[in-house]
């Protein structure tokens, strides 16, 4: 009995010992993790190099935070100008794109596809071409290049499709039955829009806001064409410093601080605004 039992236990344990430690599934998981970390390194490496250079003092290899003291000088005004232009451009984009997206999705009219293609034209236009066209329109026609509003309208033109397309997609994914039910219960079309449609297309709105902020806050090429002489945004200030003095450690500190602001703004948006109020899961 004892020998038979030992043989059975040996036979039962053999399959467990014979299984390979590195199975095909585990190998696939390892390769997937390596691929993700490799992509992350490729994307993050330029920012890490910039941050590392911003902490150095010349070429001595000594690390210091003194380079960041230049941020608290006149660069604060440049940052505030960039934030003000971003806020105004996003506000105007929302005022324009919300009714435009609703009309494009909910109504049928001749030439709708052609109009949508024309509205997305700035996405396919190179920045120098767009800047030159804006100069011709704003300087010689509307005389807007002498104030900050010329720059704001230029940013609206460039980022309008980035705000419009996510909202159009969100509107198409929203069933019409919600609006019909609200109107059957006595709500007007305007009440239905503000109390039903807007909360449910929140993901599209949040995506448009994020895309517009990232582009407007970091844009400098169009700013070169249309900004007034006394309007200097933070990206334009960094570009001018690199063009006149080369890549200095202090300039790298200014650029790194801009990147920190952009990253912090995205994190705070998702933490306190996007994840709570723009999920599209509740009504006002």
C-alpha positions in Angstrom: 0.0 0.0 0.0 2.8 2.4 0.9 4.7 1.9 -2.4 1.6 2.3 -4.4 0.7 5.5 -2.6 4.3 6.8 -3.2 4.0 6.0 -6.9 0.7 7.8 -7.2 2.0 10.9 -5.4 5.1 10.9 -7.6 2.9 10.7 -10.8 0.7 13.5 -9.5 3.6 15.8 -8.7 5.4 15.3 -12.0 3.2 17.7 -14.1 3.6 20.5 -11.6 7.4 20.2 -11.7 7.5 19.9 -15.4 5.6 23.2 -16.1 8.0 25.9 -17.4 8.6 28.9 -15.2 8.5 31.2 -18.2 5.2 30.4 -19.9 4.1 32.0 -23.1 1.6 34.2 -21.2 4.1 35.4 -18.7 6.6 36.1 -21.4 3.9 38.2 -23.2 3.3 40.1 -20.0 7.0 40.8 -19.5 7.4 42.0 -23.1 4.3 44.3 -22.7 5.7 45.9 -19.6 9.1 46.4 -21.2 7.4 48.0 -24.3 5.4 50.4 -22.1 8.4 51.4 -20.0 10.5 51.9 -23.1 7.8 54.2 -24.7 7.5 56.1 -21.4 11.3 56.6 -21.3 11.4 57.9 -24.9 8.6 60.4 -24.2 9.8 61.5 -20.9 13.6 61.6 -21.6 13.5 65.1 -23.2 11.8 66.6 -20.2 14.1 64.9 -17.8 17.1 66.2 -19.8 15.7 69.7 -19.7 15.0 69.6 -16.0 18.5 68.2 -15.3 20.1 71.0 -17.4 18.0 73.6 -15.6 19.6 72.5 -12.3 23.2 72.8 -13.4 25.4 75.8 -13.0 27.1 76.3 -16.4 29.2 73.4 -17.5 30.7 72.7 -14.1 28.3 69.9 -13.2 27.4 71.6 -10.0 23.6 71.4 -9.2 21.8 74.5 -7.8 18.3 76.0 -7.7 19.6 79.5 -8.3 18.6 79.2 -12.0 15.0 79.2 -10.9 15.3 82.6 -9.2 14.9 84.2 -12.7 11.3 83.0 -12.7 10.3 85.5 -10.1 11.4 88.5 -12.1 9.8 89.8 -15.3 9.0 86.2 -16.3 6.0 86.3 -14.0 4.3 88.9 -16.2 4.9 86.7 -19.3 3.3 83.7 -17.5 0.3 85.8 -16.5 -0.1 87.0 -20.1 0.0 83.4 -21.3 -2.6 82.3 -18.7 -4.8 85.3 -19.6 -4.7 84.6 -23.3 -5.4 80.9 -22.6 -8.4 81.7 -20.4 -9.9 84.2 -22.9 -9.3 81.8 -25.9 -10.9 78.9 -24.1 -13.9 81.0 -23.1 -14.5 82.2 -26.6 -14.0 78.7 -28.0 -16.7 77.4 -25.6 -19.1 80.2 -26.6 -18.7 79.4 -30.2 -18.3 75.6 -30.3 -21.2 74.6 -28.0 -24.0 75.9 -30.2 -22.0 75.0 -33.4 -21.6 71.4 -32.3 -25.3 71.1 -31.4 -26.4 72.5 -34.7 -24.0 70.3 -36.7 -25.3 67.1 -35.0 -29.0 67.8 -34.4 -30.0 69.7 -37.5 -29.9 68.8 -41.2 -29.0 71.5 -43.7 -27.3 71.6 -47.1 -23.5 71.6 -47.1 -23.1 70.4 -43.5 -20.1 68.1 -44.3 -18.4 70.8 -46.3 -18.9 73.3 -43.5 -17.4 70.9 -40.9 -14.4 70.3 -43.2 -13.9 74.0 -43.5 -14.1 74.5 -39.8 -11.4 71.9 -39.2 -9.1 73.5 -41.8 -6.7 75.1 -39.2 -5.7 71.5 -38.1 -4.2 70.9 -41.5 -2.6 74.3 -42.0 1.1 74.8 -41.1 1.6 77.4 -38.3 3.7 79.8 -40.5 0.9 79.8 -43.1 -1.7 80.3 -40.5 0.3 83.1 -38.9 0.8 84.9 -42.2 -2.9 84.7 -43.0 -3.8 86.1 -39.6 -1.4 89.0 -40.1 -3.0 89.9 -43.4 -6.5 89.6 -41.9 -5.9 91.2 -38.5 -3.4 93.8 -39.4 -4.6 95.2 -42.7 -8.3 94.4 -42.3 -9.4 94.5 -38.7 -6.5 96.3 -37.1 -6.3 93.9 -34.2 -2.5 93.4 -33.9 -2.1 96.4 -31.6 -3.8 94.7 -28.6 -4.0 91.4 -26.8 -7.3 90.6 -28.5 -5.5 90.0 -31.8 -3.5 87.2 -30.2 -6.6 85.9 -28.5 -8.6 85.7 -31.7 -5.6 84.1 -33.4 -5.5 81.4 -30.8 -9.2 80.8 -31.2 -8.8 80.3 -34.9 -6.0 77.8 -34.4 -7.6 75.8 -31.6 -11.3 76.0 -32.6 -11.3 72.5 -34.2 -9.6 71.0 -31.1 -12.6 72.2 -29.1 -15.2 71.4 -31.7 -14.4 67.8 -32.7 -14.6 66.3 -29.2 -17.9 68.0 -28.5 -19.3 66.9 -31.8 -18.3 63.3 -31.0 -19.9 63.6 -27.6 -23.1 65.0 -29.1 -23.2 62.1 -31.6 -22.9 59.6 -28.8 -25.7 61.2 -26.9 -29.1 59.6 -27.7 -31.8 61.9 -28.8 -34.3 60.2 -26.4 -32.9 62.1 -23.4 -33.9 65.4 -25.0 -37.2 64.1 -26.2 -38.0 62.8 -22.7 -37.2 66.2 -21.1 -39.3 68.1 -23.6 -42.2 65.6 -23.0 -42.0 66.5 -19.3 -42.4 70.2 -20.0 -38.8 71.5 -20.4 -38.1 74.0 -23.1 -35.4 73.5 -25.7 -33.1 75.9 -23.8 -33.7 74.2 -20.4 -33.1 70.8 -22.1 -29.8 72.0 -23.5 -28.5 73.4 -20.2 -29.8 70.8 -17.8 -29.6 67.6 -19.9 -27.3 68.0 -22.9 -24.4 70.0 -21.3 -23.8 67.6 -18.3 -24.0 64.6 -20.6 -21.5 65.9 -23.1 -19.1 66.8 -20.3 -16.3 64.4 -21.4 -16.2 66.1 -24.8 -16.1 69.5 -23.2 -13.3 68.5 -20.8 -11.3 67.0 -23.7 -11.7 70.2 -25.7 -10.6 72.4 -22.8 -7.5 70.4 -22.1 -6.4 70.3 -25.8 -7.0 74.0 -26.2 -5.1 74.9 -23.0 -2.1 72.8 -23.9 -1.9 74.3 -27.4 -2.6 77.9 -26.4 -0.3 78.0 -23.4 2.7 76.6 -25.2 2.2 78.3 -28.6 4.8 80.7 -29.8 5.0 80.5 -33.6 1.7 82.1 -34.3 2.4 84.6 -31.5 5.5 85.8 -33.5 3.2 86.9 -36.3 0.2 88.5 -34.5 1.3 89.6 -31.0 1.5 93.3 -30.3 5.0 94.7 -29.5 4.1 95.0 -25.9 2.6 91.5 -25.5 5.1 88.8 -24.8 3.9 85.4 -23.7 6.0 82.9 -21.7 6.8 80.6 -24.7 7.7 83.7 -26.8 10.0 84.9 -24.1 11.8 81.5 -23.9 12.1 81.5 -27.7 13.6 85.0 -27.8 16.1 84.1 -25.1 17.2 81.0 -27.0 17.5 82.9 -30.2 19.6 85.7 -28.7 21.7 84.0 -26.0 21.5 80.3 -26.8 20.4 77.5 -24.5 21.4 78.9 -21.1 20.7 77.1 -17.8 18.4 79.9 -16.7 16.4 79.7 -19.9 16.1 75.9 -19.4 14.8 76.7 -15.9 12.1 79.0 -17.4 11.1 76.3 -19.9 11.0 73.6 -17.2 8.8 75.8 -15.0 6.4 76.2 -17.9 6.3 72.4 -18.3 5.6 72.0 -14.6 2.7 74.5 -14.9 1.2 72.6 -17.8 1.5 69.2 -16.1 0.1 70.6 -12.8 -2.8 72.2 -14.6 -3.7 68.9 -16.3 -3.5 67.0 -13.0 -5.6 69.5 -11.1 -8.2 69.6 -13.8 -8.7 65.9 -13.6 -8.5 65.8 -9.9 -10.9 68.7 -8.9 -12.9 69.3 -12.0 -12.9 66.7 -14.7 -13.3 63.6 -12.6 -16.1 65.1 -10.4 -18.2 67.3 -12.6 -17.6 66.3 -16.2 -18.1 62.5 -16.1 -21.4 62.7 -17.9 -23.0 60.6 -15.2 -25.3 63.0 -13.5 -27.6 65.8 -14.3 -27.7 69.3 -12.9 
